Amino acid sequence: MTENSGTTAMEDLTVLSFRKPEEMKRLFKHFRNVVNHPLTRKNKVLHSYLNNLAATHKKIYLQNRDNVEVEYIFTTEKKSNLQRQRFNSLPVSEVPELLKAELLFTSENAKQVHICTDCSIEIELNDEEPLMESLSKHFNSAAHLPKLKRESIDVAEPIILPNLSRRLSAMGETLPKIKELSITKPVEKLERNFSSRLSSALMKHLPDASEASVDAGLKFYQEIFDKLSADVSAIDFSAQTSSVAPIIMSIKDNVYQNFAADANKNIDNDENEQTAEKPKSQVKKYRYYGPIEALIVKLLVNHKLLSLIDDRTGKLAFFCIACEYYTLRFHYDSVLNHVFSESHVHNLSCILQSDKSVPFSMREPSTEKIKEMNEKFLLSHDISFNGNGLYCRLCNTSIDSLEASILHILDEKHLARLSDELYIRMKESDPERSIPEEWGPKDLNWSKYLASVGKPPNSRDHVIIENFIKPSGKIGNFCTCCDMTLKGPRQVLFNHIRQKKHLRNAAPRKLSMLYKNHCRPSEYFASFGNYYICTICPDYVAVPSISAMVEHFESASHFETISKLIRSALYNDIDKDLLSSNKVIDLKCQVCDLTFQDYNEAVKHILGSIEHQTAVAEAKINANKGDIISVYMKGNHILHSEGSTFTCVGCKGVFNSIRSLLTHLVYAEHFQEKPAIESVFRFYLELKHNLNMLMRNKYVYYQFGCLKCGVCDADVEEGETAKRHVVSARHRENMGASYICLDASAVE
């Protein structure tokens, strides 16, 4: 502001923001250093202005307010009332006299201007035009040279005032540059959600759970995160994109070709569109369909079908391991036809009879018992067998065949009568009993009921998480990698994430996210594909997908590890076991050959060094040379031979097909860790791809950490994996001409 300046638009000038006393003391100390600096004292006008400003701040801060500690942030940005409430802030107009006494001058003809130090042009301010708009016009004009990129800066941060204030530049003298006091701002601030989780973990694990201690821990980690982010931003991830490419994107056969038995292909139709509208004259009657759906789901569970969420549509789906059959739920017609089919009954019976470790609801898994289970299901729908075939008591009608019975029990009239029958039975048994919660909401018909309860939760939608997609409304999604909006059904989103352009754009972001959260990608030792590990957690954390790794570094156990490391750095409470798992013993890093003066320096090395975390990751990978099965099953349970036979280490069972193997892995009771139900279908796709590659290259995983290549008739060399060995010169030479036809997905 010049000496000729007049009234300042106070409502455009400032916002008052509350901060903690420790931060205020730090800011006052920094500001006093600026005022007392020798270079500042040489400029009398500047020194006088800063002295007055410091006195003004002191008066404002020391003013008595009930239960409030105040710091003033001077900025030209206007704040809405909602923002003021969120940031606990007040407009300057509430204390005008105190500020006006310091900022206003006596000249009657004064005017407020900004002077651009780049081109020495005065920029007048007026009430009709906002401040930032007038400045922006000047910066974009031809008169402004050179064209410099401008950024708004909050002067409440500890920065050098002479270099930032345009008003001070109008005081008539060139302002000195005080390089000695420059303070670097954080490269990348921690996300609010991350900070709150880390704060909660610090409160649990720090000896002193005070607010000051938690703030000190957050500040310590922010310094480490700044360095880590700067180092990660300098890495060129273009050569590592294959390490995060999902293997299921490489399978040429899509879902329809893999499961051609599913005749119901109309995946875009909503349930409400598949039923004819009822006549308007019909009286509407709402019923409970929850117990009917429970009967169907119980039958599917007994038939060893898995319920999951379809990636392409986001709707409920079912996967039958015994038949490798996949279908959307629709009205349950497709899936019920499948479980009643002769082929399914035969496949399920063979698998259950050959594997005694898989539990079954009937006493013996013969085809007759499975059919008896189906008959009991029909009987629960009041359909029984008589001398002439099938008969429905509720509808008083005969049914020609078993296939026709499925259509009949899903008919709206039959379902309505069955719902009324179940309600009457419940009231007759206990008239005072209220409607159970599992009966669900009342609905007009079966279709509307399925539409209301069939929307699966997408809070952990791996398609969204892995591909950096943000929902942008009911009819579209926004891909942050490709900077484009995808309008239409979910199938459009699914098609987009399979394109090479998206995979190429998403890979660097995935790798950057992994590195910033102390995680690394890796390759299976005895399988084809990628998985991901955490470098700092004491337990060996290996997961098969990006979304699973995101779930891990958002988990309480991961934050517990970080908080314990921070505790070791800031207090004498040293967790030597945790430091040892990160290869730091007696203040010496075993993998980097570095010695530290104290544990503060050691923890900074563990959390902030990319090279250290990569070395720790390699050590963990070499100690756990597993395959795709051991990662999904969280342990080394299965050995395999040329992709044709699999041996369970726990029960010594031998399996000769992917169906029997996967059924054993999902249902056998002797496994302590099993794959999550929602990831079994992904597991199946990756395993099916691996069977082909293992068979083609005659791989034998005959002992933990020992993989033999049948083509080369020798174990893979040290440092090689199944995928790396395939592209080695030795394997190419032994493979001969057949290598030319090798699936390109093996080397992706």
N, C-alpha and C positions, 0 to 999 in steps of 0.2 A: 504494500500500500504506500503511495507517495505521501509526501508531506501536505500535498494539496487535496488529499483524499477526504471524502465526506462521509455521509451516513452509510454504514454497511448494512446490507440486507441480512439481519441477524438470523431470520428463519432459514436462509440458504446456507448459513455459515457452518453451523456446528451441531453436534450431537453429544450428549453427555452419556458416558458409559461407565458402569460400576466395575471395579476390579478389586483384587485382593490387596491388602496392605503391603505384602512382600513385593508385589509387582510395582506398586506405586513408589516404594522406597528405591527400587532399582531404577525406575524412570527418573525420579528426582535426582538421584546420584549421577546418572548419565547427563541429565540436562545441566546440572551444576558444573560438571567437567567441561561441557561445551562452553558455558558462560565464562569460566575461569581460564580457558585455554589462552595461551599467549597470543595466538593469531587473532582470537576474538577480541582481546583487550586492545589490540592495535587499532581496530576500527571502532571509534567512539560511538558512532550512530548505532551500529549493530549491537555493541555491548550494552548501550542504554536500553535498546529495545528488548533484548533478551532478559535483562535484569527486571524490567517492568513485567514482562511476560511470566517470568518465574515467580514474581511476587503475586501476580494475579492467580496463577495456578495454586499457590500456597493458600491464599485467602479462600479460594473456592473449596479446596480440599478440606481445610480446617473448619469450614462453616458447620455449625451443629446441625445434624440431621438424625432423626431417630432410626437406629438400626440400619443405617446405610453408609457404605464407604464408596466415595465417588472419585472417578478420574475423568477428565474431559478430553475427548478426542475431537480435534478441530478438523472438520472436513466439509466439503461443499455438497456432499451427497445428502439428499433429503430422505428422511425415514418416515414410513407410514406408522400409524398408531400401533398396528399389529407388530411391526418390527421393533418398535420401542418397547412393547411389552415383552417380546421374546428376549431382547438383549438387555432388559432392565435399564432402559435409557430414558433420558429426559431432553426436551428441546432447550436450547440456550435461552429462549425467550422467558423462561421461568426465573432466570437470574440476570435480567438485562442490565440493571444498574451497575453491577460489579464489572461486567465486561465492557459496557459502553464507556465507563470511566477510563479504561485503558486503551481501547481500540479506536475511539472517535477523536477527531481533531477539531479545533475551534474555527477553522476557516469556513466562512459561510458559503463561498463559491466552490468548495472542494468537490471532487468527484472521485468515484472509485474506479480504478483501472488495474489491469494486469499488463506488465511489460514482458514481451517475449525476449529473452536474452539471446536467442539465436539470430533474430533479425531486427532487434531494437524497435519494435512497433508496439504502440500502446493499444490495448484492447479495452474499450469502454464497456461497462456493464450497465444494464437497465432492467427495470422491473418487468418489461414485456417479454424478455428473452431469458431463458434459464442460463445459468453460468456455464455449465459444461457444453451447452449447445453453441454459445458464442466462442468459447475456446476451440471447440471442434471445427467450427467454420474457418477460423484462422489457420489451424494446423493443416487443413485441406486446401487452403488457398495458394495461388501461385506466388504470393508475396513471401510466404514462409519458406525460407531456405536455411539449412537443408531440411528435407522431409524426414522427420524423425518419428519413430513409433513412440506413442505416449502411453503411460500406464498410470492409473490412479493409485496413490499411495496414502496409507493411513499414517499421519504424522504422529500418532500416539506411540508408534513403535520406536525403539531406540535407534533413530537414524540421524543423519547430520542435517540440521535445519538449514544452514546456509546454502546447501546444494539443492534444496527442494522447494523453498518458498519463493514463489514468483513475486509476492508482495515485497519481500525484502530486497529483491533485485531493483526495485524502483527507488531506493533510498539515495541513489546518487553515487555510490562507490562500488567498485568491483569487490565481490565477496570472496574471502579466502577459502581455499579448499583444504579441509582438515582430513587428510587421508588416514592419519594415525588412528582416528576414532571410528572408522567404518566397521559396521557389524553386518555379517552376512545373514540374510533372512533364510528361513528353512526352504530347502529345495522343494519338498512336497509334504504338506501337512498330513498327519494321520487322519483317517476318516473318523467321523464322529462315533459311528457304531464301534469301530475298533478301539477308540480311546475309552469309551464307556466300559467295554468288556475288559480291557486291560486294567482299568481303574478298579473294577470289582475284584479281579484276580489279585491285584496288589494289596487291596484291603484285607484279603484273606491270608496272604503269605508274608507280608512285611511285619517285622516285630512291632513297629509303631504304625498303627493303622490310621494315623491322623491325616488330615487333608494336606498338610504341608509335606508329609512323607510321600503320599501318593503323587502329588504334583512333582516332587523331585524325581520319583521313578519315571513318570511320564516324560519329563524333560530329558532324562538320561536316555530313554529309548528314542525320543525324537531326534537327538543328536546322532545316534547310531543309524536311524532310518534315513536321515538326510544324506549321510555318507553312502549308505547302501543304495539309495535311489539314484544318486549321482553316478555311482559305478555301474549300475544296471543300465542306465540310459546311454552309457558309452559303449555297450556291447552290441555287436551286430549279430542279430539272431537269424539272419537270412539262411545261414548254412545249417541251422538246427531245426528247421520247420518240420522235418519228418518225425522228430521225437515227440511231437504233440498231435500228429495226424491220427484220428481215430481209425482203427483197422476196419470197423464196420463200414466205413465209407469206401473201402477198397473192394468189397465184395460185389462182383458183377451181378449176381442173382439177387433181385430185390425181393421184397416180402411176398409179392403176389406169386412169383415164380417158385419160391421156396415152398409156398403153401397153396398149391393149386387146388387142393381139395376144398378150400373155402369158396363156396359158390356165391356167397353174399359179398359182392364187391362194392356196393354203393355206399362208400364210406362217408360221403359228404351229406347225405340225407340226415336230417334231424329226426328224432323219434316221433315228434309231433306230425311230421309230414308223411309218415308211413301208414297212417290210419285214416279212414274215411270219416268225414265229419258226420256227427249224429244229427238227425232231424231236429229242427228248432222246437218242434212241438213236444219233444220228449222231456219228461221231468228229470232234472239233474239230481243224481244221488251220489254222494261222496262215500267212499269206502276206504278201508285199511288194506293195503296190499303188502305191507312189510312182512308179515309172517309167510306169505306165499313166496316172496323172493328169498327169504331165509331157507325155505325148503329146497329151492333150486340151488342156492349157493352151497348148502350142505352136501348135496349130491355131487356137485362138481369137485368139492374138496376131497370127498371119498374116492373120486376117480383120479385123483392126483393132478388136477388142473390148477395152474397158477393164475391168479388174477393180477393184472398189471395195467399200466396206463400206456396207450398207444402213442408213440412219438409223433406220428404223422397227423393225428387228429386230436390228440389230447383226451380221447374218450376211453372208457373202460374196455379192456380186452382180456382174452383168456388164451393161455398157452398150454397145450397138452404135450408134455415131454415124451410120453410113450409113443405118440404118433407123429411128433414134430408138426403139430397142427396149431395154427394161430388164427384167431377170429376176433372181431369186435363183438361187443355184447349185443347190440341191437335190442331185440325183444327176447333174447335167450333162445330163439328158434334154431339158429345155426349151431350153437354149442350143444344144445340138448340133442339135436339130430346126430351130432358126432358121438356123444357118449353112449347113445343107444345103438350105434352101428356095430356090426359084427367085427369089422377090422379093429376098431378101438378095443372092444372087449377082449379080442384075441391078443393084441399087443400088450395090453395092461396085464393080462393074466400071465403071459410069458415072462415079463420083466419081474413081476412080484414073486413068481414061483422060483425064479433063478436067484433072487436076492432076498434072503431071509431077514436081513437087517432093516428092511423098509417096512414100517408098520402098515397094517391094513385093517379096516373096520370090521370086515367079516372074519370068520374063524380060519378060512382057507381061501387063497386067491384063485380059485378055479373059475372057468368061464361060467359055470352054472351058478356059482355064488355071486358073481358080478351081475349076472342077469337077474338073480333073485333080488339084489339090491335095487336094480332098476324097477322091478315089479313093485317093491315096497314104496318107491317114490310115486308110482302111478296110483297106488292104493291111497296114499295121502291126499291125492287129488280126487278121490272117490271114483277111480276107474279100476275095475276088477276084471278078471278073466272068468268067463263062463263057457258053457259047452259050445256056444256059437262064436266065441271070440271075445273081444273087448266090449265092455259095457260101462257107460257113465251113469251113475245113479242120480247125480245132481241134475243133469240135462235130460235124463230118461231117453238115451239114444245109444244105438250100437255103433261101434267103430270098426272099420274094415281091417286096418293094419296097425302095426306099431308106429310107422311113420305118421299115419293119420292121427294117432293119439297125441303126438307132440303138437300138431297143429290145433287139436281140439283143446288141450289144456291151456294153450296160450290164447284161445279165443276170448274176446271181451265178455261175452255172455257167461261162459263157464267161469272165468275169473271172478266176475261179479258175484255169482252164486256161491263160489267157494269162499270168498271174503265174508259174505253174510253168514255162511255156515260156521266158519271159524269164530266169528264174533258171538254167535248164539251159543256155541259150545263153551266159550270162555265165560259168558254171563251165567249160564246154567250151573257151571261148576262153582262159581263164586260171584253172586249178584253184586256184592259190595266192592268188588275188585275194580281198580281203575285201569285204563288202557295202558299197557306197557310202552315204554319209550321206544323199544326196538320195533314196534309196529309201524313207526314212522308217521308221516303226515297223512291226513285224509286227502284223497284225490278223486277226480271225476272218473277216470278210467286207468287202465294199466299203462298206457303210453304216457299219459301226463305224470303218473307216479314215477316212471323210469326217468323222465326228463327232469323231474325235480330232485331226485336223489342220485342221479348218475353223473353228476359233474365232479370229477376227481379233483382233489386239492393240488395246486401247482406251486406250493411254497418251495419245494425242492425240485423244480423242473430242470432236469439236467440239460435239456436242449437249450433252455433259456440261459442257464448258468455258463455252460461251456462255450457258448457262441456270442456272449455279450449282447444279448437281445433285450431291449426294453419295450414292454407293452405300451403302445401309444393309442389305446382305445379299444373298443370292442371289435373293430373291423381291421385292425392293423397292428403291426409291430415294427419297431425301429432297430435296425442293425447298426450298432455303434462302430463296428469294424469297417463296414462298407459305406457308412453314412447314407443309408437309404431306408425308406419306409416300405414295408412289405404289406400291401393291402390284400385282403381276402381271407379265405379259410386257412387253418393251420398247415394244410398241405403246401401252401405257397412258401411258408417259413421253412418247412422241412426240405423242400426242393432247393431253396436258396442256400441253406447251410451245407449242402452236399456239393455245391459248385466249387471249382478250383479257385476262383477268385476269392470267395469267402474264406476258404481254408488258408489261402496264402496271406490274407489280411489278418486273420484271427491268430495265426501261429505266433507272431512276435508279442502280441498282447498276452497270450497264455503264458509264454515263457517269462515275460517280464513280471507277471503276477506271481508266478511260482517262485522266482528268484527273490522278490521283495518279501515273500512270506517264508523264506528259509527252506524252500522245497526244491526238488530237482526231478527232471524226467529221466527215465532209464529204459533199457530194453530187457525183455525177458531173456534169461540165460538159455532155457531149453524150449522156448516157444517163440513164435513170431508175433510182434506187437510191442506196444509201449505200456509202461506203468509209471507210477510217481511215488516218491518217497519224501519223508520229512527228515531234514538233516539234524535238527536240534533236539527233538523229543527222545527221551532215553529208550523207550520201547521202539522196536522196528516197525515203523508205520509205512506200509506199502499198499497202495490202492490202485485199481485198474482204470480210473477215469479222472478227468479234470474236476468234474462236479464232486466226486467223492473226496478229492484232495481239498477243494474249497470247503466242504463240510468239515474236514479235519482241522484246517487252520482257523476255522471259526468256532471250534469246539473248546470246551472248558479245559481239556487236558493240554492243548497247545498253549493256551494263555497261562496255564499253571506253570509250564516249562519256562516261558518267557519271564514270568514274575519271579520265579525262583532264581533265575540267572541274574535278574536285576537286584534281588536281595543279596546275592553273593557279592555283587559289585559294590553296593552301597553300605552294607553292614558286615559285621564279623561272622554272621551266620552263613558259613560256606557249605554248599551242597557239593561235596567232593565226588559223590557218585554221578551226579549230573554233569559235572565238569569232566569227569573221566570218560563218560559216554560221548562227550564232544572232543575227546582226544587232548584234553588239557590236564596234566598231572604235575603237581608241585610247581605251579606257575611256569610250566613249559609246555608248548604245543608240540605234540608228538609227530604231527603230520607236516607242519610248516617249519619245524626246527627253530622256533622263536622262544625267547625267555622274556617274561614280563616282570615288571617291578612290583605290581600288586594285582589283586583280583579284579579291580575296576578295569584295568587295561586288558586283562585276560578275557573278561566278558565282552568288552567292546570288540575284541578280535573274533570271538565266537559268533556274535550276532551281526557284525558288520563287514566281515571279510568274505568276499565271494570265493576267493581261492580256497580258503579254509573250509567253507561249507561244501564245496565241490569235492575236496579231498575226503572229507568225512563221509559224504554220500558214496563215493567209490569204495571206501572201506566197508560200509554197511552192505553194499550190493555184492561185493566179493564174498562176504560172510553169509549171504543168503541167496545162493545161486538156485533160485526156484524157477518155476514156469508159470504159465497163465493160471493153472489150477491152484497152485500154492498161494498166489496173490489173492485170487477170489476167495479161497478157503482160509486165508490168513495162517498158512502153515504148509509144510511139505508133506502132503498126504499121498500123492499119486505118482507112480513111475509109469513110463509108457515105452512101448516098443513099436517103432515104425508107424505110429498113428493107428494101429489096428487093435492092440491089446493094452489095457491099462490095469495096473495092480495097485490096490489100496494098501498102503503100508499099515494102517491101523487094524484092518480085519483080514488082510491077505486075500481079499476077494479079487477075482479077475473079471474084467468086463471087455466085451468084444464089440460094442457099439456105443455111439454117442448117446443113444437113448437110455441104455442101461447105466452108463457111467453118470450121466447128469441126474437121473433119478436117484442114484445112490448118493451123490454129493448133496442133493437137496433134502432128502428125506431120511438118510441113515442116522440112527440115534447116537452112534459112537463119536460123532464129530462135535467138538466143543464150539467151533466157529463154523458158521455156514454162510453162504452168500445171501445177501439181502434179496428178498423176493422180487423187488422192483428191478434188480440188476441181473436176474437169471436169464432173461431173454437176450440181453447184451452178451452175457457169458456164453450162451449157446451159439450166437453168431460168430464170436471170436474163436470159440473152440472148433466150430465146424470149418472155419477157414484154416485153422492150424492143422486139423486132421489131414487135409489135402497136402499141405506143405511138408508135414512130418513124414507122410507116406512116400511122397515123391523123392525126398532126400534120404530116406531110410534112417532117420534119427532114432537112437535108442537112449532113453534116459534111464540107465540101469542102476544108478546109485546117486545119492544126493551130491550135487556138484560135479557129476561126471556125465558128460553127454558124448555119445559116440555117433559118428557119421558113417552110415553103412556104405555110402558111395566112396569115401576115402579110406574106409576100413580102419579108422583111428579116431581117438578122442579129438575134440576141437582144441585148438591151441590156447594157451594162456592169454587172456584178454579178449578172446573171441566169444561171441554168442551165436545162437542158432542163425540169426539173420546175417550177422557179419561173416560167418563162415560160408554162407551160400554165395556171397559175392567175392570170396577170396580166390586168388589165382589157382591155388591147389585144388579147390573144389570144382572150379570151372573146367580145369583140365581133365579131372576124373569124370566129371559129368558128361563131357563130350558134347555132341550135337544136341542132346536133349535139353541142355541148359538154355538154348536159344528160345525155347518155347516156355520158359519159366514165367509164371505169373508175375507181372510187374509189381503187384502189391507186396511181394515178398521183400522188396528193397525200398519201399516207400519210407 
